[in-house]
């Protein structure tokens, strides 16, 4: 559904560490939250995992002592293949020099059962806890954010909603945008926050540079949910997010063009944007594009392409897409 972020989107929005020199690896596998230096050009998501792996392998070969490149290579390999067992060795090799970031990434492997490791919430929480000890150093922020979510959800140990939300609030006010975004999602999931509070958290996350928050705040502006309706500003935020590589921004902007909300309807532009969103692993974009090619509403009917798109969305966890793919077999 639009406006929802799942596991895939979370995994693809991982942060990269501050480094001293730009490489193609940084551009393709790094994230604006923690670039090599202020103003570095990086994408919000890994759009071409194969190319990112190749770029990071080349960078690491040229600078084998740079443990941070091992983290970026591990991230790129994980996006290319979530079961890639070589990722574990890369992260362990970086753990001594980059304990916060490597520990956080290892925690994600145990949290979600990636890279051939079994799901182990306790181990994940322990790794996040160690990673978070360095806060307020910015490299500790991703681990702290993950730890806060585990506390709120009661995974890997005792539940501590108050402590978890307090930690997210501390990170958010400290300028870590993804924590504002996660606080908004967690508040929304629990139904214990008013729309104004949730919209304000997304706005704060966007102001701190989190492009997913920009997409989500734009969605609230489009609907007038918790904030005055402003479709034009929503479209601007979607464009900002999409240009930065955040797939939901592309998907939401695609809907703007498909529906003609404040713009002339343009199905060719909508299809291009849904295609970008789907390539970024946004299941909604894949399903929407599949529906266009399945029904022939907006483009010539193409059942084979529609089935492939539904299969992709199914793999991303959309049960409706699985059913629709089966109907086209």
Secondary structure, 3 states (H helix, E strand, C coil): CCCCCCHHHHHHCCCCCCCCCCCHHHHHHCCHHHCCCCCCCCCCCCCCHHHHHHHHHHHHHHCCCCHHHHHHHHHHHHHHCCCCCHHHHHHHHHCCCCHHHHHHHHHHHHHHCCCCCCCCHHHHHHHHHHHHCCCCCHHHHHHHHHHHHHHHHCCCCCCCHHHHHHHHHHHHHCCCHHHHHHHHHHHHHHCCCCHHHHHHHHHHHHHCCCHHHHHHHHHHHHHCCCCCCCHHHHHHHHHHHHHCCCHHHHHHHHHHHHHCCCCCCCHHHHHHHHHHHHHCCCHHHHHHHHHHHHHCCCCCCCHHHHHHHHHHHHHCCCHHHHHHHHHCC
